[in-house]
């Protein structure tokens, strides 16, 4: 009964597939909060949540699942939300920030990984470790009213094909709450499509979202044959 409206679209077999799947969300900030809500509601069997930060009052305008949890670890706060929303979902929390020492271990047992991080260093590490394991990675990044989403799948372009060298970290950026809500929801639905084998993925193209002008458009993405990460895999 719980999933009856979703089963009309994806069928009982699809629902079973979601329940047998595991997804790791790296970062329980704006993007992560949005993706976690959708994935937990959809009945993903196991959700891993990685975040070493605590909820701050300045997060709540966009990270609404952390309501009432200022000072609590974000991964734990997100788990409490998921437990209330859907008791079917098993949640593993990792009170740490992903780095080059723990990235492989954190990601290895999950079917799909979501890049919901907010800095270039972690994105490059996550891209490298997922590409080397041939593990699907759904990437998003944003600033202000704008953002971008792309699926990094085996055989397709990786993050480093698109961004060959890391730019300088920007520090604290402006963001309106709607931007991560929309982009995180897109990451979640891309994850569901991937697990179910449905539709057309964001491969060979990235989706650029400009909410200020309300324009959604594709950017063509090409694999770089000499990419140091995916070039020889
Ligand atoms: Zn590459």
Boltz pocket constraint, residues with backbone or C-beta under 6 A from the ligand:
constraints:
  - pocket:
      binder: B
      contacts: [[A, 156], [A, 157], [A, 158], [A, 159], [A, 160], [A, 161], [A, 162], [A, 224], [A, 227], [A, 228], [A, 229], [A, 230], [A, 231]]
      max_distance: 6.0
